[in-house]
Amino acid sequence: MKSAVLLLPGLNRDRDMIAALTKISGAPPVTVWQTETEIPDVDLIVVPGGFSYGDYLRCGAIAARMPVMDAVREKAAAGVRVLGVCNGFQILLEAGLLPGALMRNASLKFVCKEVSLEVTNAQTCFTSQYEAGQVIRCPVAHHDGNYYADADTLARLEDSNRVIFRYADGSNPNGSMNDIAGIINESGNVLGMMPHPEDLIETAHGGEDGAGLFRAALDIAA
């Protein structure tokens, strides 16, 4: 399975994501610069975290309007799997690939710590190597991770089981509605999440809880 990682000014988690994908898949992902208008044939596209364009305007608002995002939308519409982590999640929201918005953390402070995540839907292409209700560990590092959606959108997400990760055990670090940590689109091939699974994929990191997400997304046996 082939993967690609987007590169935009201000993103600073691209190397972590490249290292995780390389370790898990055995092959380095291709990298795609923001001005590219085409993305090679791959099975997974990742928009990594960081502070694209210094988080001017709304987080991810400028990045979402770069030429490469038109190519991401085309690939997503064709069924290619897309993962946005942290700032990548913010970019996917701004690009219209996922519903809702990410606001300032309720504490109005940057939060960097480990949280507990409940896998609320284990029947997706991103979570198939977990069990429903399983609680995993995962680091977070963000200032604007407070997920918000209007009542109708929130009801649609919940009713269609599109909230696939929730902060568990009282670990919600940002005030997100319904403890939402990660959601998928209607087709199930686009995932946005605030926590960083790429930072917990090997014992040197202190655990492998995040590895299952990448193995599932890349169809690699556990």
C-alpha positions as a LaTeX table, in Angstrom:
\begin{tabular}{lrrr}
\hline
Residue & $x$ (\AA) & $y$ (\AA) & $z$ (\AA) \\
\hline
Met1 & 0.00 & 0.00 & 0.00 \\
Lys2 & 1.35 & 3.41 & $-1.00$ \\
Ser3 & 0.98 & 6.62 & 0.97 \\
Ala4 & 1.58 & 10.35 & 0.52 \\
Val5 & 2.23 & 13.16 & 2.99 \\
Leu6 & 1.38 & 16.77 & 2.18 \\
Leu7 & 3.97 & 19.49 & 2.82 \\
Leu8 & 2.90 & 23.05 & 3.60 \\
Pro9 & 4.74 & 25.98 & 5.20 \\
Gly10 & 4.46 & 25.79 & 8.98 \\
Leu11 & 3.59 & 22.11 & 9.23 \\
Asn12 & 6.18 & 20.65 & 11.61 \\
Arg13 & 4.93 & 17.11 & 12.13 \\
Asp14 & 5.59 & 15.87 & 8.62 \\
Arg15 & 8.83 & 14.10 & 9.57 \\
Asp16 & 7.11 & 12.26 & 12.42 \\
Met17 & 4.37 & 11.15 & 10.05 \\
Ile18 & 6.85 & 10.10 & 7.36 \\
Ala19 & 8.82 & 8.09 & 9.92 \\
Ala20 & 5.68 & 6.35 & 11.19 \\
Leu21 & 4.43 & 5.46 & 7.71 \\
Thr22 & 7.86 & 4.22 & 6.67 \\
Lys23 & 8.25 & 2.02 & 9.73 \\
Ile24 & 4.78 & 0.51 & 9.48 \\
Ser25 & 4.58 & 0.05 & 5.70 \\
Gly26 & 8.27 & $-0.61$ & 5.02 \\
Ala27 & 8.36 & 2.07 & 2.31 \\
Pro28 & 8.67 & 5.85 & 2.60 \\
Pro29 & 5.62 & 7.87 & 1.53 \\
Val30 & 5.82 & 10.25 & $-1.37$ \\
Thr31 & 5.76 & 13.90 & $-0.36$ \\
Val32 & 3.56 & 16.42 & $-2.14$ \\
Trp33 & 4.23 & 20.17 & $-1.98$ \\
Gln34 & 1.36 & 22.63 & $-1.53$ \\
Thr35 & 1.50 & 24.00 & $-5.08$ \\
Glu36 & 1.15 & 20.60 & $-6.77$ \\
Thr37 & $-2.11$ & 20.08 & $-8.62$ \\
Glu38 & $-1.88$ & 16.29 & $-8.84$ \\
Ile39 & $-1.21$ & 13.55 & $-6.32$ \\
Pro40 & 0.31 & 10.23 & $-7.46$ \\
Asp41 & $-1.73$ & 7.04 & $-7.24$ \\
Val42 & $-1.63$ & 6.17 & $-3.54$ \\
Asp43 & $-3.89$ & 4.41 & $-1.07$ \\
Leu44 & $-3.57$ & 6.89 & 1.80 \\
Ile45 & $-3.03$ & 10.66 & 1.85 \\
Val46 & $-2.00$ & 12.25 & 5.15 \\
Val47 & $-2.23$ & 15.92 & 6.12 \\
Pro48 & 0.09 & 16.17 & 9.15 \\
Gly49 & 0.01 & 18.52 & 12.12 \\
Gly50 & 1.77 & 21.75 & 12.92 \\
Phe51 & 0.95 & 25.41 & 12.39 \\
Ser52 & 0.33 & 25.88 & 8.67 \\
Tyr53 & 0.92 & 29.51 & 7.70 \\
Gly54 & 1.50 & 30.32 & 11.36 \\
Asp55 & $-2.20$ & 29.72 & 12.14 \\
Tyr56 & $-3.02$ & 33.18 & 10.78 \\
Leu57 & $-6.73$ & 33.78 & 10.15 \\
Arg58 & $-8.39$ & 30.56 & 11.33 \\
Cys59 & $-6.18$ & 27.51 & 11.82 \\
Gly60 & $-5.92$ & 25.73 & 8.48 \\
Ala61 & $-7.87$ & 28.38 & 6.56 \\
Ile62 & $-4.99$ & 29.39 & 4.28 \\
Ala63 & $-3.69$ & 25.86 & 3.78 \\
Ala64 & $-7.16$ & 24.65 & 2.78 \\
Arg65 & $-7.05$ & 27.01 & $-0.20$ \\
Met66 & $-3.75$ & 25.80 & $-1.63$ \\
Pro67 & $-3.81$ & 24.06 & $-5.05$ \\
Val68 & $-2.94$ & 20.66 & $-3.59$ \\
Met69 & $-6.20$ & 20.57 & $-1.63$ \\
Asp70 & $-8.21$ & 20.47 & $-4.86$ \\
Ala71 & $-6.28$ & 17.31 & $-5.69$ \\
Val72 & $-7.02$ & 15.93 & $-2.21$ \\
Arg73 & $-10.74$ & 16.56 & $-2.70$ \\
Glu74 & $-10.62$ & 14.75 & $-6.05$ \\
Lys75 & $-8.82$ & 11.77 & $-4.54$ \\
Ala76 & $-11.21$ & 11.64 & $-1.58$ \\
Ala77 & $-14.21$ & 11.70 & $-3.92$ \\
Ala78 & $-12.66$ & 8.76 & $-5.78$ \\
Gly79 & $-12.44$ & 6.77 & $-2.54$ \\
Val80 & $-8.78$ & 7.28 & $-1.60$ \\
Arg81 & $-8.28$ & 7.28 & 2.17 \\
Val82 & $-7.39$ & 10.66 & 3.69 \\
Leu83 & $-6.14$ & 11.24 & 7.23 \\
Gly84 & $-5.78$ & 14.67 & 8.83 \\
Val85 & $-4.08$ & 14.90 & 12.22 \\
Cys86 & $-4.24$ & 18.01 & 14.46 \\
Asn87 & $-3.64$ & 20.93 & 12.08 \\
Gly88 & $-4.42$ & 18.42 & 9.34 \\
Phe89 & $-7.87$ & 17.95 & 10.91 \\
Gln90 & $-8.33$ & 21.72 & 10.94 \\
Ile91 & $-7.35$ & 21.87 & 7.26 \\
Leu92 & $-9.84$ & 19.12 & 6.30 \\
Leu93 & $-12.62$ & 21.04 & 8.05 \\
Glu94 & $-11.68$ & 24.29 & 6.32 \\
Ala95 & $-11.52$ & 22.44 & 2.98 \\
Gly96 & $-15.07$ & 21.15 & 3.43 \\
Leu97 & $-14.04$ & 17.50 & 3.57 \\
Leu98 & $-15.48$ & 17.14 & 7.09 \\
Pro99 & $-18.23$ & 19.05 & 8.94 \\
Gly100 & $-17.92$ & 21.28 & 11.99 \\
Ala101 & $-15.22$ & 23.56 & 13.34 \\
Leu102 & $-12.32$ & 23.48 & 15.78 \\
Met103 & $-12.26$ & 26.37 & 18.23 \\
Arg104 & $-9.85$ & 27.50 & 20.95 \\
Asn105 & $-9.41$ & 25.04 & 23.79 \\
Ala106 & $-11.85$ & 25.74 & 26.61 \\
Ser107 & $-8.88$ & 26.54 & 28.87 \\
Leu108 & $-7.56$ & 29.05 & 26.30 \\
Lys109 & $-4.19$ & 27.36 & 26.78 \\
Phe110 & $-2.00$ & 25.17 & 24.58 \\
Val111 & $-2.33$ & 21.57 & 25.77 \\
Cys112 & 0.46 & 19.01 & 25.36 \\
Lys113 & $-0.05$ & 15.70 & 27.16 \\
Glu114 & $-1.21$ & 12.11 & 26.78 \\
Val115 & $-4.93$ & 11.37 & 26.73 \\
Ser116 & $-7.14$ & 8.27 & 26.67 \\
Leu117 & $-9.14$ & 7.59 & 23.50 \\
Glu118 & $-12.13$ & 5.31 & 23.23 \\
Val119 & $-12.58$ & 3.60 & 19.86 \\
Thr120 & $-16.31$ & 4.09 & 19.43 \\
Asn121 & $-16.56$ & 2.59 & 15.95 \\
Ala122 & $-14.23$ & $-0.27$ & 15.06 \\
Gln123 & $-15.84$ & $-0.97$ & 11.68 \\
Thr124 & $-14.02$ & 1.64 & 9.62 \\
Cys125 & $-10.97$ & 1.42 & 7.39 \\
Phe126 & $-9.04$ & 3.32 & 10.06 \\
Thr127 & $-10.12$ & 1.41 & 13.18 \\
Ser128 & $-10.58$ & $-2.18$ & 12.04 \\
Gln129 & $-7.57$ & $-3.36$ & 14.06 \\
Tyr130 & $-9.13$ & $-2.14$ & 17.31 \\
Glu131 & $-12.22$ & $-3.32$ & 19.17 \\
Ala132 & $-15.30$ & $-1.22$ & 19.81 \\
Gly133 & $-15.01$ & 0.28 & 23.25 \\
Gln134 & $-11.25$ & $-0.26$ & 23.41 \\
Val135 & $-9.39$ & 2.55 & 25.15 \\
Ile136 & $-5.97$ & 3.47 & 23.78 \\
Arg137 & $-3.36$ & 6.03 & 24.77 \\
Cys138 & $-2.45$ & 8.91 & 22.45 \\
Pro139 & $-0.60$ & 12.24 & 22.79 \\
Val140 & $-2.18$ & 15.61 & 21.99 \\
Ala141 & $-0.53$ & 18.96 & 21.32 \\
His142 & $-2.84$ & 21.77 & 20.24 \\
His143 & $-4.36$ & 25.13 & 21.07 \\
Asp144 & $-7.47$ & 24.94 & 18.88 \\
Gly145 & $-8.89$ & 21.45 & 19.30 \\
Asn146 & $-12.32$ & 22.20 & 20.75 \\
Tyr147 & $-14.67$ & 20.48 & 18.27 \\
Tyr148 & $-17.97$ & 22.23 & 17.62 \\
Ala149 & $-20.89$ & 21.52 & 15.30 \\
Asp150 & $-24.47$ & 22.75 & 15.18 \\
Ala151 & $-27.14$ & 20.51 & 16.69 \\
Asp152 & $-28.26$ & 18.98 & 13.37 \\
Thr153 & $-24.71$ & 18.18 & 12.27 \\
Leu154 & $-23.85$ & 16.71 & 15.65 \\
Ala155 & $-26.97$ & 14.53 & 15.55 \\
Arg156 & $-26.07$ & 13.27 & 12.06 \\
Leu157 & $-22.55$ & 12.40 & 13.17 \\
Glu158 & $-23.78$ & 10.52 & 16.21 \\
Asp159 & $-26.69$ & 8.78 & 14.49 \\
Ser160 & $-24.49$ & 7.53 & 11.65 \\
Asn161 & $-21.71$ & 6.38 & 14.00 \\
Arg162 & $-19.21$ & 8.77 & 12.42 \\
Val163 & $-17.59$ & 9.76 & 15.71 \\
Ile164 & $-14.91$ & 7.08 & 15.81 \\
Phe165 & $-12.69$ & 8.41 & 18.61 \\
Arg166 & $-13.75$ & 10.03 & 21.89 \\
Tyr167 & $-11.71$ & 11.33 & 24.79 \\
Ala168 & $-12.20$ & 8.76 & 27.55 \\
Asp169 & $-11.79$ & 8.59 & 31.31 \\
Gly170 & $-12.31$ & 12.33 & 31.76 \\
Ser171 & $-9.26$ & 13.13 & 29.61 \\
Asn172 & $-10.96$ & 15.67 & 27.28 \\
Pro173 & $-8.20$ & 18.28 & 26.93 \\
Asn174 & $-10.07$ & 20.96 & 25.01 \\
Gly175 & $-13.81$ & 20.96 & 25.79 \\
Ser176 & $-14.89$ & 19.27 & 22.55 \\
Met177 & $-18.61$ & 18.60 & 22.29 \\
Asn178 & $-19.52$ & 15.02 & 23.20 \\
Asp179 & $-15.80$ & 14.39 & 23.92 \\
Ile180 & $-15.23$ & 14.15 & 20.16 \\
Ala181 & $-11.60$ & 13.43 & 19.21 \\
Gly182 & $-12.02$ & 12.10 & 15.66 \\
Ile183 & $-14.72$ & 11.93 & 12.97 \\
Ile184 & $-15.10$ & 10.45 & 9.50 \\
Asn185 & $-17.00$ & 11.60 & 6.42 \\
Glu186 & $-20.17$ & 9.96 & 5.12 \\
Ser187 & $-18.22$ & 7.63 & 2.84 \\
Gly188 & $-15.92$ & 6.57 & 5.67 \\
Asn189 & $-12.67$ & 7.23 & 3.81 \\
Val190 & $-11.74$ & 10.63 & 5.34 \\
Leu191 & $-10.72$ & 10.84 & 9.00 \\
Gly192 & $-9.86$ & 13.94 & 10.99 \\
Met193 & $-8.53$ & 13.68 & 14.53 \\
Met194 & $-6.76$ & 15.96 & 16.99 \\
Pro195 & $-4.54$ & 13.38 & 18.82 \\
His196 & $-1.25$ & 12.24 & 17.25 \\
Pro197 & $-1.24$ & 8.45 & 16.67 \\
Glu198 & 2.09 & 8.74 & 14.83 \\
Asp199 & 3.74 & 9.53 & 18.16 \\
Leu200 & 2.87 & 6.19 & 19.72 \\
Ile201 & 3.71 & 3.49 & 17.19 \\
Glu202 & 6.71 & 1.71 & 18.74 \\
Thr203 & 8.08 & 0.72 & 22.11 \\
Ala204 & 10.71 & 3.47 & 21.92 \\
His205 & 7.80 & 5.90 & 22.12 \\
Gly206 & 6.45 & 4.15 & 25.21 \\
Gly207 & 3.83 & 2.07 & 23.40 \\
Glu208 & 2.26 & 1.02 & 20.11 \\
Asp209 & $-1.33$ & 2.12 & 20.62 \\
Gly210 & $-1.33$ & 4.31 & 17.51 \\
Ala211 & 0.12 & 1.71 & 15.16 \\
Gly212 & $-3.19$ & $-0.07$ & 14.62 \\
Leu213 & $-4.65$ & 2.98 & 12.91 \\
Phe214 & $-1.92$ & 3.07 & 10.28 \\
Arg215 & $-1.93$ & $-0.70$ & 9.77 \\
Ala216 & $-5.68$ & $-0.58$ & 9.23 \\
Ala217 & $-5.50$ & 2.39 & 6.86 \\
Leu218 & $-2.75$ & 0.67 & 4.86 \\
Asp219 & $-4.35$ & $-2.80$ & 5.04 \\
Ile220 & $-1.33$ & $-4.29$ & 6.82 \\
Ala221 & $-1.92$ & $-7.32$ & 9.00 \\
Ala222 & $-1.28$ & $-6.86$ & 12.71 \\
\hline
\end{tabular}
